[in-house]
Amino acid sequence: MTNEALELAINLVWIMLGAILVFFMHAGFAMVEAGFTRSKNTVNILMKNFLTISTGGIIYFLAGYAIMFGDTAGGFIGTSGFALQGIEDITFFVFQTMFAATCATIISGAVAERTNIMAYMAIVIVMTLFIYPVVGHWVWQGDGWLTGLGFVDFAGSTVVHLTGAVGALVAAAVIGPRFGKYKGKSVNVIPGHSIPLGALGVFILWLGWFGFNGASTLAADPSLVPTVIACTFLSASAGVISTAFYTKFRYGHIDGSLTLNGALAGLVGITAGAANLSLVGAIITGFIAGIILVEGVRFIEWKLKVDDPVGAVAVHGLCGIWGTLAVGLFDATGGGLLYGGGATLLGVQAIGILAVIIWVACTMSVSLFIIKLIVPLRVTREEEVEGLDMAEHRSTAYEYQQTAFSGLTSKSESLAQRLTALGTQPDIPTKHLS
């Protein structure tokens, strides 16, 4: 084997390993969303995540990849390569497919516990077919108009995470909050059923992010990959620390669920600049992302009155914005404001952020209007109270011994009836700490 062939093989293995790690991130998303929501909706959460990666992958194969990486039409949209016709680099397609599905699944958590699953699947199709690929074309195709301006987004703080978060914000706002979330001026807690599941999901996502960012080098470059992975780790760690201590300062205790999301805040924040920032810059980026997360969750829930059960909009949206702007500040390759590069890159980053927000907000709003004409966006109140596991899947995620609730109801009642009765009790109105 020649040196050139060996190098090609090593690069291929590295990118494929990255694709596998990003695929595994979907297990992390499923666990986070399941843990941060109620047990009566767990099967529904799992089905949405499985259907997202499967449906989104096929739609991206048929058209999304072509719109994202095909020959450009004015730097706006791709026009060739549908169903991979004429495409030889299948390795790159596989890697990018995992990113497309990641963008779409961000919406799943934000609209959890009240969305019609068929409406959600329509959202996934729109995201992976058109909305996300167009954004990707602007930045990653090579001839996109944002690329021409000098916009920098190494692995997707804006392309993947902000795009998904804006879609999630619009969808959650249009679909409306869960029953019992808001009453007058009070914001009520609807606690998730398993912090351990949520923690497992965050660890899986953290692991997967080493592939998400690391393999975005698109080569096993020994001078770049270690730095990218180190920046990824340090930013996530800083996000955990800042969230933990900021919630201690803000609320008098370290908030468990927010601290878990703090790791994700740091990961999203570093994704745009993992190849451009120094290790110190990565720590600063993650530390600030953790604080943005805490205030962002509060702002979205209390001020905007948008019900986001898992904090997806704050994590992927606000921290995605911050991470993209951080490149303009801390780009150690010479373009950052704090490295003597002036404000040009920072301005370009801001333009890109604004363009993506406008594009996704408008196209998602129109898409939801059309989807609503075909299928209801949310389930009925009765189905929501019963739980989407029974209402849409006729099954439950957990089985208990019949004696677990003995004495609560008559022996003639089935276990499912007992669990349903327990799951339909109204939530206790409690002021939300975050």
Secondary structure, 3 states (H helix, E strand, C coil): CCHHHHHHHHHHHHHHHHHHHHHHHHHHHHHHHHHCCCHHHHHHHHHHHHHHHHHHHHHHHHHHHHHHHCCEECCCEECCCHHHCCCCCHHHHHHHHHHHHHHHHHHHHHCCCCECHHHHHHHHHHHHHHHHHHHHHHHHCCCCHHHHHCCCCCCCHHHHHHHHHHHHHHHHHHHCCCCCCEECCEEECCCCCCHHHHHHHHHHHHHHHHHHHHHHHCCCCCCCHHHHHHHHHHHHHHHHHHHHHHHHHHHCCCCHHHHHHHHHHHHHHHHCCCCCECHHHHHHHHHHHHHHHHHHHHHHHHHCCCCCCCCHHHHHHHHHHHHHHHHHHHECCCCCHHHCCCCHHHHHHHHHHHHHHHHHHHHHHHHHHHHHHHCCCECCHHHHHHCHHHHHHCCCCCCCCHHHHECCECCCCCHHHHHHHHHCCCCCCCECCC
